[in-house]
Amino acid sequence: MKKVVCIDDKKLPPGAEIVKDNKYEVESEFVNNFDQNVFIIKGITNEGRTKFGLPWKGYNAKRFADVESLTKIENYEQAYVV
């Protein structure tokens, strides 16, 4: 399973539980009706209704970054500083 970290927790629909800088495990991934890559996150609420009453399911993948890629960037930055 893929591990990701939240990089954007602004303008979430009611009931969404992701928090910036927290790490999550992706249960599944798919493309929704709006052609967005969407993650189903293990252990939290993944569906509900927007404030306008429209259904939502999963979290937009653009709100996340891979944990592995962030680790590589941090290691590179540390090596550059030293």
One Martini backbone bead per residue (centre of mass of N, CA, C, O) as a GRO file, in nm:
protein
   82
    1MET     BB    1   0.099   0.035   0.017
    2LYS     BB    2   0.050   0.368   0.007
    3LYS     BB    3   0.234   0.656   0.119
    4VAL     BB    4   0.114   0.968   0.257
    5VAL     BB    5   0.109   1.334   0.258
    6CYS     BB    6  -0.032   1.617   0.363
    7ILE     BB    7  -0.046   1.953   0.179
    8ASP     BB    8  -0.382   1.998   0.172
    9ASP     BB    9  -0.656   2.138   0.400
   10LYS     BB   10  -0.830   2.312   0.215
   11LYS     BB   11  -1.154   2.315   0.136
   12LEU     BB   12  -1.327   2.104   0.281
   13PRO     BB   13  -1.557   1.891   0.333
   14PRO     BB   14  -1.780   1.777   0.524
   15GLY     BB   15  -1.609   1.519   0.721
   16ALA     BB   16  -1.329   1.568   0.677
   17GLU     BB   17  -0.995   1.428   0.812
   18ILE     BB   18  -0.765   1.579   0.702
   19VAL     BB   19  -0.415   1.670   0.781
   20LYS     BB   20  -0.161   1.853   0.780
   21ASP     BB   21   0.136   1.647   0.789
   22ASN     BB   22  -0.002   1.384   0.767
   23LYS     BB   23  -0.003   1.037   0.761
   24TYR     BB   24  -0.105   0.799   0.502
   25GLU     BB   25  -0.303   0.520   0.384
   26VAL     BB   26  -0.366   0.370   0.084
   27GLU     BB   27  -0.624   0.167  -0.031
   28SER     BB   28  -0.718   0.337  -0.293
   29GLU     BB   29  -0.738   0.410  -0.657
   30PHE     BB   30  -0.901   0.667  -0.866
   31VAL     BB   31  -1.121   0.787  -1.119
   32ASN     BB   32  -1.340   1.026  -1.147
   33ASN     BB   33  -1.591   1.217  -1.305
   34PHE     BB   34  -1.358   1.469  -1.302
   35ASP     BB   35  -1.066   1.349  -1.361
   36GLN     BB   36  -0.968   1.259  -1.075
   37ASN     BB   37  -0.744   1.169  -0.856
   38VAL     BB   38  -0.822   0.920  -0.602
   39PHE     BB   39  -0.826   0.864  -0.250
   40ILE     BB   40  -0.841   0.595  -0.025
   41ILE     BB   41  -0.836   0.613   0.321
   42LYS     BB   42  -0.719   0.459   0.591
   43GLY     BB   43  -0.934   0.509   0.883
   44ILE     BB   44  -1.132   0.715   0.735
   45THR     BB   45  -1.332   0.935   0.604
   46ASN     BB   46  -1.455   0.896   0.238
   47GLU     BB   47  -1.752   1.023   0.278
   48GLY     BB   48  -2.023   1.250   0.156
   49ARG     BB   49  -2.133   1.592   0.185
   50THR     BB   50  -2.169   1.880   0.072
   51LYS     BB   51  -2.292   2.199   0.124
   52PHE     BB   52  -2.478   2.133  -0.152
   53GLY     BB   53  -2.537   1.797  -0.147
   54LEU     BB   54  -2.304   1.658  -0.271
   55PRO     BB   55  -2.130   1.389  -0.344
   56TRP     BB   56  -1.841   1.235  -0.184
   57LYS     BB   57  -1.531   1.046  -0.282
   58GLY     BB   58  -1.262   1.095  -0.155
   59TYR     BB   59  -0.927   1.221  -0.229
   60ASN     BB   60  -0.741   1.434  -0.372
   61ALA     BB   61  -0.418   1.375  -0.485
   62LYS     BB   62  -0.316   1.683  -0.470
   63ARG     BB   63  -0.312   1.675  -0.139
   64PHE     BB   64  -0.056   1.488  -0.196
   65ALA     BB   65   0.248   1.315  -0.094
   66ASP     BB   66   0.505   1.124  -0.111
   67VAL     BB   67   0.705   1.003   0.129
   68GLU     BB   68   0.955   0.920  -0.038
   69SER     BB   69   0.999   1.193  -0.187
   70LEU     BB   70   1.038   1.366   0.070
   71THR     BB   71   1.287   1.215   0.176
   72LYS     BB   72   1.470   1.278  -0.065
   73ILE     BB   73   1.460   1.586  -0.038
   74GLU     BB   74   1.567   1.607   0.253
   75ASN     BB   75   1.840   1.466   0.196
   76TYR     BB   76   1.938   1.669  -0.014
   77GLU     BB   77   1.925   1.924   0.163
   78GLN     BB   78   2.124   1.825   0.378
   79ALA     BB   79   2.366   1.777   0.185
   80TYR     BB   80   2.381   2.074   0.084
   81VAL     BB   81   2.436   2.214   0.362
   82VAL     BB   82   2.700   2.041   0.446
   0.00000   0.00000   0.00000
